[in-house]
Amino acid sequence: MGFAIKPHAATLEFAEGHALHGASVQVSLDITLEEHQAMSAKVRAGDGDAVVAAFARALQSWDLVWGGVEVPCTPEGLQSLPSWVADALAEAWLSARAGLPFVISGRTAPGAPPA
């Protein structure tokens, strides 16, 4: 029997002072090498939405509410959020996948409201 690779997941956390501080977002950190290469090629070609699309597939759960309504943790739910939220979540996911600390310290996305 071979070595069983365990799935990796993370809870994205945002530092105090960030507009998303306190949100609970669980994501998978596992994408295949093929998916990673395809995403990277699209990004190099100028398709910045490729990261958000890959992130949408990695979503597991969240507690996000927008406009007083719970947002479903689906690719469609992600699409319904303000772009700065989707961008901040995808950036935190990329940092977590890279093994970097994924608590985004005090940075606020452009156009994001204060916490």
C-alpha positions in Angstrom: 0.0 0.0 0.0 1.3 3.4 -0.9 1.5 6.7 0.9 -1.9 8.3 1.2 -1.8 12.1 0.6 -4.1 13.9 2.9 -6.3 16.7 1.7 -5.3 20.2 2.8 -7.8 22.9 3.8 -7.6 26.2 5.5 -9.8 28.8 7.2 -8.9 32.2 5.7 -8.5 34.8 8.4 -8.2 38.5 8.1 -6.3 40.7 10.6 -8.1 43.1 12.9 -8.7 46.3 10.9 -9.4 44.5 7.6 -12.9 44.9 6.3 -13.3 41.1 6.3 -11.9 40.6 9.8 -14.2 38.0 11.6 -15.4 36.3 8.4 -15.1 32.5 8.4 -14.1 31.1 5.0 -13.1 27.5 4.6 -11.3 26.5 1.4 -9.5 23.5 -0.1 -5.8 24.2 -0.8 -5.7 21.2 -3.2 -5.8 21.9 -6.9 -4.2 19.6 -9.4 -1.0 20.5 -11.1 -2.9 20.6 -14.3 -5.4 23.1 -12.8 -2.5 25.2 -11.4 -0.7 25.3 -14.7 -3.9 26.2 -16.6 -4.7 29.0 -14.1 -1.1 30.3 -14.3 -1.2 30.3 -18.1 -4.4 32.3 -18.1 -3.0 34.8 -15.6 0.1 35.3 -17.7 -2.2 35.9 -20.7 -3.9 38.6 -18.8 -7.0 36.7 -17.6 -7.1 37.9 -13.9 -10.5 36.2 -13.5 -8.8 32.8 -13.7 -7.7 33.0 -10.1 -11.2 33.9 -8.9 -12.6 31.0 -11.0 -10.1 28.6 -9.4 -10.9 30.0 -6.0 -14.6 29.5 -6.5 -14.0 25.8 -7.1 -12.0 25.6 -3.9 -14.7 27.0 -1.6 -16.0 24.7 1.1 -18.0 27.0 3.4 -18.4 30.5 4.6 -20.6 32.7 6.8 -20.8 35.8 4.4 -23.9 38.0 4.4 -24.4 40.7 1.8 -27.3 43.2 1.8 -28.8 41.4 4.8 -28.9 38.1 2.9 -26.8 35.0 3.5 -24.7 34.4 0.4 -24.6 30.8 -0.7 -21.1 29.3 -0.7 -21.1 28.6 -4.4 -19.4 30.0 -7.5 -22.7 31.9 -8.1 -22.6 33.3 -4.6 -19.1 34.4 -5.1 -20.1 36.2 -8.3 -22.8 38.1 -6.3 -20.3 39.7 -3.9 -18.5 43.0 -4.4 -15.4 42.5 -6.5 -13.1 43.7 -3.7 -14.4 40.9 -1.4 -13.9 38.2 -4.1 -10.4 39.6 -4.8 -9.4 39.7 -1.1 -10.7 36.1 -0.6 -8.9 34.9 -3.7 -5.6 36.6 -2.7 -5.8 35.1 0.8 -6.4 31.6 -0.8 -3.4 32.1 -3.0 -1.2 33.0 0.0 -2.5 30.0 1.9 -1.7 27.7 -1.0 1.8 29.1 -1.3 2.4 28.4 2.4 2.5 32.0 3.3 0.9 33.4 6.4 -2.7 33.9 5.3 -3.8 36.5 7.9 -3.9 39.6 5.8 -2.6 42.2 8.1 -4.5 45.4 8.1 -4.6 45.8 4.4 -7.9 46.9 2.9 -8.7 46.2 -0.7 -9.1 49.3 -2.9 -12.7 50.6 -2.5 -13.4 48.4 0.5 -15.4 50.0 3.3 -13.7 50.4 6.6 -14.1 47.5 9.1 
